Amino acid sequence: MSLPSTEEIIDDLEFLDDWEQRYQYIIDLGKQLPGLPDEQKKDEYLVRGCQSSVWMISEARGDKLFFKVDSDAIIVQGLLALVLAAYDGKTSNEIQQFDIDGYFKQLDLERHISPTRGNGLRAMVAKIKQLA
């Protein structure tokens, strides 16, 4: 999986004229994620606090963490891609230091997703930071 960098995502979203196009971009990012096979969609990998089902598995390779994720909702899959662009393949220190709130602010997400989705987004970030 090779997602664009956070900077590329910010630039791409700023280029798009309206939020319908931005939602489609986010959904398309989510489609790039490989997902998880059904046998890995276990309760132990569920991210608590998400309205939709979200599964997250971490794997350490050297000093870097890599994440496999999946969701049963296409927009949430896209939001997962936004989060992974910030954290996948990073060290624990890089994960803890990354300004995720600043990133989300630049994406202008909070104004355009429901409060429930916003809570789920924060739950995903909290889970990654816990795993780091």
N, CA, C and O atoms as CSV, one atom per row, in Angstrom:
chain,resi,resn,atom,element,x,y,z
A,1,MET,N,N,0.852,-1.180,0.000
A,1,MET,CA,C,0.000,0.000,0.000
A,1,MET,C,C,0.890,1.233,0.000
A,1,MET,O,O,1.820,1.340,0.800
A,2,SER,N,N,0.606,2.133,-0.877
A,2,SER,CA,C,1.378,3.362,-0.927
A,2,SER,C,C,0.425,4.545,-1.008
A,2,SER,O,O,-0.028,4.936,-2.084
A,3,LEU,N,N,0.140,5.095,0.148
A,3,LEU,CA,C,-0.730,6.264,0.207
A,3,LEU,C,C,0.091,7.519,-0.042
A,3,LEU,O,O,1.303,7.519,0.178
A,4,PRO,N,N,-0.554,8.589,-0.500
A,4,PRO,CA,C,0.163,9.857,-0.608
A,4,PRO,C,C,0.580,10.350,0.777
A,4,PRO,O,O,0.028,9.921,1.791
A,5,SER,N,N,1.546,11.243,0.808
A,5,SER,CA,C,1.967,11.832,2.081
A,5,SER,C,C,0.880,12.767,2.603
A,5,SER,O,O,-0.033,13.143,1.868
A,6,THR,N,N,0.986,13.134,3.859
A,6,THR,CA,C,0.010,14.073,4.433
A,6,THR,C,C,0.035,15.392,3.670
A,6,THR,O,O,-1.013,16.000,3.451
A,7,GLU,N,N,1.223,15.838,3.262
A,7,GLU,CA,C,1.334,17.096,2.513
A,7,GLU,C,C,0.624,16.994,1.163
A,7,GLU,O,O,-0.057,17.929,0.742
A,8,GLU,N,N,0.788,15.851,0.486
A,8,GLU,CA,C,0.114,15.653,-0.803
A,8,GLU,C,C,-1.400,15.623,-0.628
A,8,GLU,O,O,-2.133,16.176,-1.448
A,9,ILE,N,N,-1.866,14.985,0.428
A,9,ILE,CA,C,-3.307,14.924,0.685
A,9,ILE,C,C,-3.854,16.324,0.927
A,9,ILE,O,O,-4.892,16.690,0.374
A,10,ILE,N,N,-3.168,17.103,1.745
A,10,ILE,CA,C,-3.601,18.481,2.015
A,10,ILE,C,C,-3.665,19.265,0.712
A,10,ILE,O,O,-4.658,19.942,0.443
A,11,ASP,N,N,-2.606,19.179,-0.104
A,11,ASP,CA,C,-2.579,19.894,-1.389
A,11,ASP,C,C,-3.706,19.435,-2.302
A,11,ASP,O,O,-4.379,20.258,-2.922
A,12,ASP,N,N,-3.917,18.118,-2.388
A,12,ASP,CA,C,-4.975,17.585,-3.251
A,12,ASP,C,C,-6.345,18.084,-2.815
A,12,ASP,O,O,-7.151,18.492,-3.651
A,13,LEU,N,N,-6.615,18.057,-1.514
A,13,LEU,CA,C,-7.925,18.493,-1.024
A,13,LEU,C,C,-8.127,19.991,-1.222
A,13,LEU,O,O,-9.237,20.430,-1.525
A,14,GLU,N,N,-7.066,20.782,-1.055
A,14,GLU,CA,C,-7.187,22.226,-1.279
A,14,GLU,C,C,-7.484,22.535,-2.738
A,14,GLU,O,O,-8.137,23.534,-3.040
A,15,PHE,N,N,-7.013,21.692,-3.639
A,15,PHE,CA,C,-7.216,21.881,-5.071
A,15,PHE,C,C,-8.672,21.644,-5.479
A,15,PHE,O,O,-9.157,22.251,-6.434
A,16,LEU,N,N,-9.361,20.774,-4.764
A,16,LEU,CA,C,-10.743,20.420,-5.120
A,16,LEU,C,C,-11.700,21.532,-4.712
A,16,LEU,O,O,-11.532,22.157,-3.665
A,17,ASP,N,N,-12.704,21.772,-5.548
A,17,ASP,CA,C,-13.579,22.929,-5.378
A,17,ASP,C,C,-14.594,22.811,-4.252
A,17,ASP,O,O,-14.837,23.782,-3.537
A,18,ASP,N,N,-15.182,21.647,-4.086
A,18,ASP,CA,C,-16.251,21.545,-3.088
A,18,ASP,C,C,-16.110,20.252,-2.292
A,18,ASP,O,O,-15.295,19.385,-2.606
A,19,TRP,N,N,-16.939,20.157,-1.245
A,19,TRP,CA,C,-16.807,19.014,-0.348
A,19,TRP,C,C,-17.322,17.716,-0.946
A,19,TRP,O,O,-16.923,16.639,-0.505
A,20,GLU,N,N,-18.186,17.792,-1.924
A,20,GLU,CA,C,-18.603,16.551,-2.587
A,20,GLU,C,C,-17.395,15.905,-3.278
A,20,GLU,O,O,-17.208,14.690,-3.202
A,21,GLN,N,N,-16.575,16.728,-3.953
A,21,GLN,CA,C,-15.358,16.219,-4.593
A,21,GLN,C,C,-14.354,15.733,-3.544
A,21,GLN,O,O,-13.666,14.733,-3.750
A,22,ARG,N,N,-14.278,16.444,-2.431
A,22,ARG,CA,C,-13.345,16.056,-1.372
A,22,ARG,C,C,-13.756,14.729,-0.735
A,22,ARG,O,O,-12.911,13.878,-0.460
A,23,TYR,N,N,-15.060,14.560,-0.503
A,23,TYR,CA,C,-15.538,13.274,0.029
A,23,TYR,C,C,-15.174,12.143,-0.929
A,23,TYR,O,O,-14.726,11.080,-0.499
A,24,GLN,N,N,-15.366,12.374,-2.226
A,24,GLN,CA,C,-15.041,11.339,-3.208
A,24,GLN,C,C,-13.550,11.020,-3.182
A,24,GLN,O,O,-13.156,9.859,-3.292
A,25,TYR,N,N,-12.725,12.050,-3.036
A,25,TYR,CA,C,-11.272,11.844,-2.933
A,25,TYR,C,C,-10.942,10.982,-1.713
A,25,TYR,O,O,-10.137,10.054,-1.799
A,26,ILE,N,N,-11.570,11.295,-0.576
A,26,ILE,CA,C,-11.328,10.540,0.658
A,26,ILE,C,C,-11.784,9.087,0.488
A,26,ILE,O,O,-11.086,8.164,0.907
A,27,ILE,N,N,-12.942,8.889,-0.119
A,27,ILE,CA,C,-13.441,7.534,-0.378
A,27,ILE,C,C,-12.472,6.781,-1.293
A,27,ILE,O,O,-12.180,5.608,-1.062
A,28,ASP,N,N,-11.974,7.460,-2.333
A,28,ASP,CA,C,-11.023,6.825,-3.253
A,28,ASP,C,C,-9.723,6.445,-2.540
A,28,ASP,O,O,-9.131,5.408,-2.840
A,29,LEU,N,N,-9.276,7.282,-1.595
A,29,LEU,CA,C,-8.095,6.930,-0.795
A,29,LEU,C,C,-8.353,5.638,-0.025
A,29,LEU,O,O,-7.499,4.753,0.033
A,30,GLY,N,N,-9.539,5.545,0.562
A,30,GLY,CA,C,-9.894,4.352,1.326
A,30,GLY,C,C,-9.903,3.095,0.478
A,30,GLY,O,O,-9.586,2.010,0.965
A,31,LYS,N,N,-10.265,3.237,-0.788
A,31,LYS,CA,C,-10.289,2.083,-1.690
A,31,LYS,C,C,-8.888,1.566,-1.988
A,31,LYS,O,O,-8.732,0.437,-2.452
A,32,GLN,N,N,-7.862,2.385,-1.727
A,32,GLN,CA,C,-6.477,1.954,-1.937
A,32,GLN,C,C,-5.994,1.021,-0.822
A,32,GLN,O,O,-5.008,0.302,-0.989
A,33,LEU,N,N,-6.695,1.039,0.311
A,33,LEU,CA,C,-6.292,0.184,1.429
A,33,LEU,C,C,-6.659,-1.263,1.124
A,33,LEU,O,O,-7.742,-1.527,0.600
A,34,PRO,N,N,-5.773,-2.201,1.444
A,34,PRO,CA,C,-6.047,-3.599,1.113
A,34,PRO,C,C,-7.142,-4.255,1.949
A,34,PRO,O,O,-7.677,-5.290,1.552
A,35,GLY,N,N,-7.486,-3.675,3.095
A,35,GLY,CA,C,-8.494,-4.291,3.952
A,35,GLY,C,C,-7.925,-5.487,4.697
A,35,GLY,O,O,-6.732,-5.779,4.620
A,36,LEU,N,N,-8.790,-6.160,5.407
A,36,LEU,CA,C,-8.398,-7.334,6.187
A,36,LEU,C,C,-9.239,-8.529,5.759
A,36,LEU,O,O,-10.417,-8.377,5.436
A,37,PRO,N,N,-8.639,-9.717,5.756
A,37,PRO,CA,C,-9.452,-10.910,5.517
A,37,PRO,C,C,-10.403,-11.121,6.693
A,37,PRO,O,O,-10.127,-10.681,7.810
A,38,ASP,N,N,-11.508,-11.787,6.440
A,38,ASP,CA,C,-12.531,-11.977,7.470
A,38,ASP,C,C,-11.985,-12.607,8.746
A,38,ASP,O,O,-12.433,-12.268,9.842
A,39,GLU,N,N,-11.021,-13.522,8.617
A,39,GLU,CA,C,-10.500,-14.191,9.814
A,39,GLU,C,C,-9.720,-13.236,10.727
A,39,GLU,O,O,-9.462,-13.571,11.883
A,40,GLN,N,N,-9.344,-12.065,10.231
A,40,GLN,CA,C,-8.658,-11.078,11.076
A,40,GLN,C,C,-9.621,-10.030,11.647
A,40,GLN,O,O,-9.215,-9.180,12.440
A,41,LYS,N,N,-10.856,-10.089,11.257
A,41,LYS,CA,C,-11.853,-9.141,11.774
A,41,LYS,C,C,-12.432,-9.695,13.073
A,41,LYS,O,O,-13.587,-10.115,13.143
A,42,LYS,N,N,-11.582,-9.677,14.094
A,42,LYS,CA,C,-11.939,-10.219,15.403
A,42,LYS,C,C,-12.213,-9.075,16.364
A,42,LYS,O,O,-11.745,-7.952,16.174
A,43,ASP,N,N,-12.983,-9.386,17.402
A,43,ASP,CA,C,-13.303,-8.384,18.420
A,43,ASP,C,C,-12.058,-7.768,19.045
A,43,ASP,O,O,-12.054,-6.585,19.388
A,44,GLU,N,N,-11.006,-8.560,19.194
A,44,GLU,CA,C,-9.788,-8.046,19.836
A,44,GLU,C,C,-9.132,-6.929,19.018
A,44,GLU,O,O,-8.342,-6.155,19.558
A,45,TYR,N,N,-9.449,-6.838,17.729
A,45,TYR,CA,C,-8.870,-5.803,16.873
A,45,TYR,C,C,-9.820,-4.634,16.625
A,45,TYR,O,O,-9.464,-3.679,15.934
A,46,LEU,N,N,-11.023,-4.705,17.184
A,46,LEU,CA,C,-11.981,-3.609,17.007
A,46,LEU,C,C,-11.504,-2.356,17.732
A,46,LEU,O,O,-10.966,-2.427,18.837
A,47,VAL,N,N,-11.712,-1.214,17.095
A,47,VAL,CA,C,-11.404,0.072,17.720
A,47,VAL,C,C,-12.677,0.545,18.413
A,47,VAL,O,O,-13.686,0.807,17.758
A,48,ARG,N,N,-12.629,0.651,19.713
A,48,ARG,CA,C,-13.794,1.093,20.486
A,48,ARG,C,C,-13.987,2.595,20.302
A,48,ARG,O,O,-13.018,3.350,20.218
A,49,GLY,N,N,-15.237,3.017,20.242
A,49,GLY,CA,C,-15.538,4.436,20.113
A,49,GLY,C,C,-15.905,4.849,18.703
A,49,GLY,O,O,-16.206,6.016,18.453
A,50,CYS,N,N,-15.883,3.894,17.773
A,50,CYS,CA,C,-16.261,4.185,16.395
A,50,CYS,C,C,-17.700,3.728,16.164
A,50,CYS,O,O,-18.103,2.655,16.615
A,51,GLN,N,N,-18.463,4.551,15.460
A,51,GLN,CA,C,-19.844,4.206,15.140
A,51,GLN,C,C,-19.879,2.988,14.212
A,51,GLN,O,O,-20.688,2.080,14.405
A,52,SER,N,N,-19.019,2.974,13.228
A,52,SER,CA,C,-18.896,1.841,12.314
A,52,SER,C,C,-17.887,0.860,12.894
A,52,SER,O,O,-17.123,1.197,13.799
A,53,SER,N,N,-17.892,-0.344,12.367
A,53,SER,CA,C,-16.880,-1.310,12.792
A,53,SER,C,C,-15.550,-0.950,12.147
A,53,SER,O,O,-15.459,-0.775,10.932
A,54,VAL,N,N,-14.519,-0.844,12.981
A,54,VAL,CA,C,-13.162,-0.555,12.515
A,54,VAL,C,C,-12.229,-1.550,13.191
A,54,VAL,O,O,-12.218,-1.682,14.415
A,55,TRP,N,N,-11.444,-2.249,12.371
A,55,TRP,CA,C,-10.459,-3.189,12.890
A,55,TRP,C,C,-9.074,-2.636,12.599
A,55,TRP,O,O,-8.826,-2.080,11.528
A,56,MET,N,N,-8.171,-2.795,13.566
A,56,MET,CA,C,-6.809,-2.288,13.407
A,56,MET,C,C,-5.817,-3.285,13.995
A,56,MET,O,O,-5.946,-3.718,15.141
A,57,ILE,N,N,-4.834,-3.634,13.188
A,57,ILE,CA,C,-3.764,-4.532,13.612
A,57,ILE,C,C,-2.445,-3.804,13.380
A,57,ILE,O,O,-2.222,-3.228,12.315
A,58,SER,N,N,-1.578,-3.834,14.381
A,58,SER,CA,C,-0.264,-3.199,14.214
A,58,SER,C,C,0.813,-4.266,14.102
A,58,SER,O,O,0.687,-5.368,14.635
A,59,GLU,N,N,1.865,-3.908,13.401
A,59,GLU,CA,C,3.005,-4.807,13.234
A,59,GLU,C,C,4.274,-3.967,13.304
A,59,GLU,O,O,4.410,-2.972,12.592
A,60,ALA,N,N,5.195,-4.373,14.161
A,60,ALA,CA,C,6.478,-3.678,14.274
A,60,ALA,C,C,7.479,-4.337,13.337
A,60,ALA,O,O,7.621,-5.559,13.312
A,61,ARG,N,N,8.169,-3.502,12.567
A,61,ARG,CA,C,9.283,-3.957,11.729
A,61,ARG,C,C,10.455,-3.046,12.044
A,61,ARG,O,O,10.488,-1.880,11.649
A,62,GLY,N,N,11.409,-3.603,12.762
A,62,GLY,CA,C,12.495,-2.759,13.256
A,62,GLY,C,C,11.918,-1.782,14.264
A,62,GLY,O,O,11.212,-2.185,15.189
A,63,ASP,N,N,12.211,-0.507,14.093
A,63,ASP,CA,C,11.676,0.490,15.023
A,63,ASP,C,C,10.434,1.184,14.466
A,63,ASP,O,O,9.968,2.169,15.038
A,64,LYS,N,N,9.896,0.678,13.352
A,64,LYS,CA,C,8.729,1.313,12.726
A,64,LYS,C,C,7.480,0.464,12.921
A,64,LYS,O,O,7.540,-0.762,13.014
A,65,LEU,N,N,6.353,1.157,12.978
A,65,LEU,CA,C,5.059,0.488,13.118
A,65,LEU,C,C,4.281,0.592,11.812
A,65,LEU,O,O,4.264,1.629,11.149
A,66,PHE,N,N,3.643,-0.509,11.472
A,66,PHE,CA,C,2.802,-0.564,10.286
A,66,PHE,C,C,1.426,-1.045,10.719
A,66,PHE,O,O,1.294,-1.864,11.629
A,67,PHE,N,N,0.405,-0.521,10.053
A,67,PHE,CA,C,-0.964,-0.805,10.462
A,67,PHE,C,C,-1.753,-1.392,9.307
A,67,PHE,O,O,-1.653,-0.949,8.163
A,68,LYS,N,N,-2.546,-2.410,9.645
A,68,LYS,CA,C,-3.526,-2.961,8.715
A,68,LYS,C,C,-4.884,-2.614,9.301
A,68,LYS,O,O,-5.140,-2.845,10.482
A,69,VAL,N,N,-5.742,-2.063,8.476
A,69,VAL,CA,C,-7.040,-1.588,8.961
A,69,VAL,C,C,-8.144,-1.981,7.988
A,69,VAL,O,O,-7.901,-2.297,6.823
A,70,ASP,N,N,-9.358,-1.950,8.508
A,70,ASP,CA,C,-10.528,-2.174,7.667
A,70,ASP,C,C,-11.740,-1.593,8.374
A,70,ASP,O,O,-11.750,-1.433,9.594
A,71,SER,N,N,-12.752,-1.285,7.595
A,71,SER,CA,C,-14.017,-0.789,8.136
A,71,SER,C,C,-15.154,-1.286,7.266
A,71,SER,O,O,-14.965,-1.619,6.096
A,72,ASP,N,N,-16.339,-1.331,7.859
A,72,ASP,CA,C,-17.518,-1.728,7.095
A,72,ASP,C,C,-18.203,-0.527,6.442
A,72,ASP,O,O,-19.250,-0.690,5.814
A,73,ALA,N,N,-17.634,0.678,6.575
A,73,ALA,CA,C,-18.211,1.889,5.981
A,73,ALA,C,C,-17.179,2.540,5.055
A,73,ALA,O,O,-16.024,2.720,5.440
A,74,ILE,N,N,-17.595,2.891,3.838
A,74,ILE,CA,C,-16.620,3.388,2.862
A,74,ILE,C,C,-16.025,4.738,3.254
A,74,ILE,O,O,-14.839,4.969,3.017
A,75,ILE,N,N,-16.805,5.626,3.840
A,75,ILE,CA,C,-16.234,6.917,4.243
A,75,ILE,C,C,-15.244,6.722,5.393
A,75,ILE,O,O,-14.221,7.405,5.457
A,76,VAL,N,N,-15.545,5.800,6.291
A,76,VAL,CA,C,-14.632,5.523,7.407
A,76,VAL,C,C,-13.341,4.907,6.874
A,76,VAL,O,O,-12.259,5.210,7.376
A,77,GLN,N,N,-13.443,4.056,5.877
A,77,GLN,CA,C,-12.246,3.495,5.246
A,77,GLN,C,C,-11.377,4.636,4.702
A,77,GLN,O,O,-10.151,4.593,4.803
A,78,GLY,N,N,-12.019,5.647,4.130
A,78,GLY,CA,C,-11.285,6.814,3.647
A,78,GLY,C,C,-10.644,7.599,4.776
A,78,GLY,O,O,-9.506,8.051,4.652
A,79,LEU,N,N,-11.369,7.763,5.879
A,79,LEU,CA,C,-10.804,8.457,7.044
A,79,LEU,C,C,-9.615,7.678,7.605
A,79,LEU,O,O,-8.630,8.268,8.047
A,80,LEU,N,N,-9.718,6.349,7.582
A,80,LEU,CA,C,-8.588,5.519,8.007
A,80,LEU,C,C,-7.365,5.780,7.124
A,80,LEU,O,O,-6.239,5.833,7.618
A,81,ALA,N,N,-7.590,5.942,5.831
A,81,ALA,CA,C,-6.475,6.234,4.921
A,81,ALA,C,C,-5.815,7.560,5.287
A,81,ALA,O,O,-4.590,7.677,5.241
A,82,LEU,N,N,-6.621,8.563,5.651
A,82,LEU,CA,C,-6.061,9.855,6.073
A,82,LEU,C,C,-5.193,9.687,7.312
A,82,LEU,O,O,-4.121,10.284,7.414
A,83,VAL,N,N,-5.660,8.872,8.250
A,83,VAL,CA,C,-4.912,8.633,9.488
A,83,VAL,C,C,-3.634,7.841,9.192
A,83,VAL,O,O,-2.568,8.164,9.715
A,84,LEU,N,N,-3.742,6.816,8.363
A,84,LEU,CA,C,-2.560,6.009,8.044
A,84,LEU,C,C,-1.504,6.816,7.303
A,84,LEU,O,O,-0.309,6.570,7.471
A,85,ALA,N,N,-1.924,7.772,6.488
A,85,ALA,CA,C,-0.953,8.625,5.798
A,85,ALA,C,C,-0.056,9.335,6.808
A,85,ALA,O,O,1.108,9.616,6.526
A,86,ALA,N,N,-0.604,9.620,7.979
A,86,ALA,CA,C,0.158,10.310,9.024
A,86,ALA,C,C,1.022,9.363,9.845
A,86,ALA,O,O,2.090,9.761,10.308
A,87,TYR,N,N,0.588,8.123,10.036
A,87,TYR,CA,C,1.226,7.258,11.025
A,87,TYR,C,C,1.882,5.987,10.501
A,87,TYR,O,O,2.814,5.490,11.134
A,88,ASP,N,N,1.445,5.449,9.392
A,88,ASP,CA,C,1.953,4.153,8.937
A,88,ASP,C,C,3.428,4.250,8.558
A,88,ASP,O,O,3.838,5.161,7.839
A,89,GLY,N,N,4.224,3.288,9.056
A,89,GLY,CA,C,5.638,3.248,8.732
A,89,GLY,C,C,6.490,4.221,9.525
A,89,GLY,O,O,7.640,4.477,9.168
A,90,LYS,N,N,5.935,4.761,10.595
A,90,LYS,CA,C,6.655,5.728,11.434
A,90,LYS,C,C,7.136,5.060,12.722
A,90,LYS,O,O,6.644,4.002,13.113
A,91,THR,N,N,8.098,5.697,13.366
A,91,THR,CA,C,8.562,5.215,14.668
A,91,THR,C,C,7.561,5.629,15.737
A,91,THR,O,O,6.713,6.491,15.509
A,92,SER,N,N,7.668,5.013,16.888
A,92,SER,CA,C,6.803,5.366,18.011
A,92,SER,C,C,6.930,6.850,18.347
A,92,SER,O,O,5.927,7.523,18.588
A,93,ASN,N,N,8.152,7.354,18.362
A,93,ASN,CA,C,8.376,8.767,18.663
A,93,ASN,C,C,7.732,9.668,17.611
A,93,ASN,O,O,7.114,10.676,17.955
A,94,GLU,N,N,7.871,9.316,16.336
A,94,GLU,CA,C,7.255,10.116,15.266
A,94,GLU,C,C,5.735,10.119,15.405
A,94,GLU,O,O,5.087,11.141,15.179
A,95,ILE,N,N,5.177,8.982,15.772
A,95,ILE,CA,C,3.725,8.893,15.962
A,95,ILE,C,C,3.285,9.807,17.093
A,95,ILE,O,O,2.313,10.550,16.952
A,96,GLN,N,N,3.988,9.758,18.204
A,96,GLN,CA,C,3.608,10.579,19.363
A,96,GLN,C,C,3.787,12.071,19.079
A,96,GLN,O,O,3.029,12.892,19.596
A,97,GLN,N,N,4.775,12.428,18.271
A,97,GLN,CA,C,5.092,13.834,18.027
A,97,GLN,C,C,4.261,14.470,16.910
A,97,GLN,O,O,4.157,15.695,16.846
A,98,PHE,N,N,3.667,13.654,16.028
A,98,PHE,CA,C,2.947,14.214,14.883
A,98,PHE,C,C,1.751,15.038,15.351
A,98,PHE,O,O,0.981,14.594,16.203
A,99,ASP,N,N,1.598,16.230,14.796
A,99,ASP,CA,C,0.500,17.138,15.159
A,99,ASP,C,C,-0.766,16.756,14.388
A,99,ASP,O,O,-1.106,17.374,13.380
A,100,ILE,N,N,-1.449,15.731,14.880
A,100,ILE,CA,C,-2.638,15.233,14.186
A,100,ILE,C,C,-3.763,16.264,14.189
A,100,ILE,O,O,-4.516,16.356,13.219
A,101,ASP,N,N,-3.888,17.040,15.268
A,101,ASP,CA,C,-4.931,18.068,15.307
A,101,ASP,C,C,-4.681,19.132,14.246
A,101,ASP,O,O,-5.615,19.589,13.586
A,102,GLY,N,N,-3.422,19.524,14.082
A,102,GLY,CA,C,-3.076,20.495,13.043
A,102,GLY,C,C,-3.354,19.949,11.651
A,102,GLY,O,O,-3.831,20.669,10.774
A,103,TYR,N,N,-3.052,18.672,11.457
A,103,TYR,CA,C,-3.317,17.996,10.180
A,103,TYR,C,C,-4.816,17.988,9.886
A,103,TYR,O,O,-5.239,18.350,8.788
A,104,PHE,N,N,-5.617,17.575,10.870
A,104,PHE,CA,C,-7.068,17.555,10.672
A,104,PHE,C,C,-7.605,18.958,10.416
A,104,PHE,O,O,-8.528,19.136,9.620
A,105,LYS,N,N,-7.035,19.951,11.084
A,105,LYS,CA,C,-7.470,21.337,10.883
A,105,LYS,C,C,-7.177,21.771,9.446
A,105,LYS,O,O,-8.009,22.414,8.806
A,106,GLN,N,N,-5.993,21.419,8.941
A,106,GLN,CA,C,-5.649,21.757,7.560
A,106,GLN,C,C,-6.576,21.057,6.569
A,106,GLN,O,O,-6.883,21.602,5.509
A,107,LEU,N,N,-7.017,19.859,6.912
A,107,LEU,CA,C,-7.949,19.128,6.052
A,107,LEU,C,C,-9.365,19.676,6.162
A,107,LEU,O,O,-10.212,19.388,5.317
A,108,ASP,N,N,-9.624,20.467,7.208
A,108,ASP,CA,C,-10.942,21.057,7.468
A,108,ASP,C,C,-11.996,19.972,7.701
A,108,ASP,O,O,-13.156,20.120,7.319
A,109,LEU,N,N,-11.566,18.885,8.333
A,109,LEU,CA,C,-12.452,17.737,8.526
A,109,LEU,C,C,-13.554,17.980,9.540
A,109,LEU,O,O,-14.713,17.642,9.300
A,110,GLU,N,N,-13.195,18.565,10.669
A,110,GLU,CA,C,-14.142,18.672,11.789
A,110,GLU,C,C,-15.455,19.351,11.393
A,110,GLU,O,O,-16.514,19.009,11.920
A,111,ARG,N,N,-15.388,20.304,10.471
A,111,ARG,CA,C,-16.608,21.004,10.062
A,111,ARG,C,C,-17.444,20.201,9.074
A,111,ARG,O,O,-18.603,20.531,8.823
A,112,HIS,N,N,-16.858,19.152,8.516
A,112,HIS,CA,C,-17.525,18.459,7.421
A,112,HIS,C,C,-17.846,16.995,7.690
A,112,HIS,O,O,-18.381,16.304,6.823
A,113,ILE,N,N,-17.523,16.524,8.883
A,113,ILE,CA,C,-17.958,15.174,9.249
A,113,ILE,C,C,-18.819,15.282,10.503
A,113,ILE,O,O,-18.702,16.243,11.264
A,114,SER,N,N,-19.660,14.318,10.707
A,114,SER,CA,C,-20.569,14.351,11.856
A,114,SER,C,C,-19.778,14.250,13.158
A,114,SER,O,O,-18.660,13.736,13.167
A,115,PRO,N,N,-20.353,14.739,14.255
A,115,PRO,CA,C,-19.672,14.605,15.548
A,115,PRO,C,C,-19.349,13.146,15.885
A,115,PRO,O,O,-18.310,12.858,16.479
A,116,THR,N,N,-20.233,12.237,15.507
A,116,THR,CA,C,-19.994,10.819,15.772
A,116,THR,C,C,-18.776,10.324,14.995
A,116,THR,O,O,-17.948,9.590,15.534
A,117,ARG,N,N,-18.670,10.727,13.730
A,117,ARG,CA,C,-17.497,10.354,12.927
A,117,ARG,C,C,-16.233,10.999,13.502
A,117,ARG,O,O,-15.168,10.383,13.517
A,118,GLY,N,N,-16.359,12.240,13.974
A,118,GLY,CA,C,-15.225,12.916,14.607
A,118,GLY,C,C,-14.742,12.168,15.834
A,118,GLY,O,O,-13.538,12.035,16.053
A,119,ASN,N,N,-15.686,11.677,16.642
A,119,ASN,CA,C,-15.320,10.870,17.814
A,119,ASN,C,C,-14.618,9.586,17.389
A,119,ASN,O,O,-13.642,9.167,18.012
A,120,GLY,N,N,-15.118,8.969,16.330
A,120,GLY,CA,C,-14.495,7.755,15.818
A,120,GLY,C,C,-13.084,8.014,15.309
A,120,GLY,O,O,-12.180,7.204,15.512
A,121,LEU,N,N,-12.907,9.148,14.648
A,121,LEU,CA,C,-11.585,9.534,14.156
A,121,LEU,C,C,-10.608,9.692,15.316
A,121,LEU,O,O,-9.470,9.228,15.245
A,122,ARG,N,N,-11.052,10.342,16.373
A,122,ARG,CA,C,-10.206,10.506,17.563
A,122,ARG,C,C,-9.918,9.149,18.223
A,122,ARG,O,O,-8.828,8.938,18.756
A,123,ALA,N,N,-10.892,8.233,18.187
A,123,ALA,CA,C,-10.680,6.893,18.752
A,123,ALA,C,C,-9.618,6.132,17.956
A,123,ALA,O,O,-8.806,5.411,18.535
A,124,MET,N,N,-9.622,6.292,16.630
A,124,MET,CA,C,-8.609,5.645,15.790
A,124,MET,C,C,-7.215,6.162,16.145
A,124,MET,O,O,-6.272,5.385,16.296
A,125,VAL,N,N,-7.101,7.481,16.274
A,125,VAL,CA,C,-5.813,8.096,16.609
A,125,VAL,C,C,-5.353,7.640,17.991
A,125,VAL,O,O,-4.181,7.315,18.182
A,126,ALA,N,N,-6.273,7.616,18.953
A,126,ALA,CA,C,-5.925,7.186,20.314
A,126,ALA,C,C,-5.425,5.744,20.310
A,126,ALA,O,O,-4.475,5.417,21.020
A,127,LYS,N,N,-6.058,4.883,19.518
A,127,LYS,CA,C,-5.645,3.478,19.433
A,127,LYS,C,C,-4.231,3.365,18.860
A,127,LYS,O,O,-3.414,2.597,19.366
A,128,ILE,N,N,-3.949,4.121,17.818
A,128,ILE,CA,C,-2.608,4.092,17.221
A,128,ILE,C,C,-1.571,4.572,18.226
A,128,ILE,O,O,-0.510,3.963,18.365
A,129,LYS,N,N,-1.873,5.661,18.927
A,129,LYS,CA,C,-0.914,6.184,19.910
A,129,LYS,C,C,-0.720,5.200,21.060
A,129,LYS,O,O,0.377,5.084,21.605
A,130,GLN,N,N,-1.785,4.493,21.425
A,130,GLN,CA,C,-1.677,3.470,22.471
A,130,GLN,C,C,-0.778,2.324,22.000
A,130,GLN,O,O,0.046,1.828,22.768
A,131,LEU,N,N,-0.932,1.909,20.761
A,131,LEU,CA,C,-0.124,0.820,20.215
A,131,LEU,C,C,1.340,1.226,20.040
A,131,LEU,O,O,2.238,0.386,20.078
A,132,ALA,N,N,1.563,2.532,19.847
A,132,ALA,CA,C,2.939,3.036,19.663
A,132,ALA,C,C,3.650,3.068,20.995
A,132,ALA,O,O,4.815,3.459,21.064
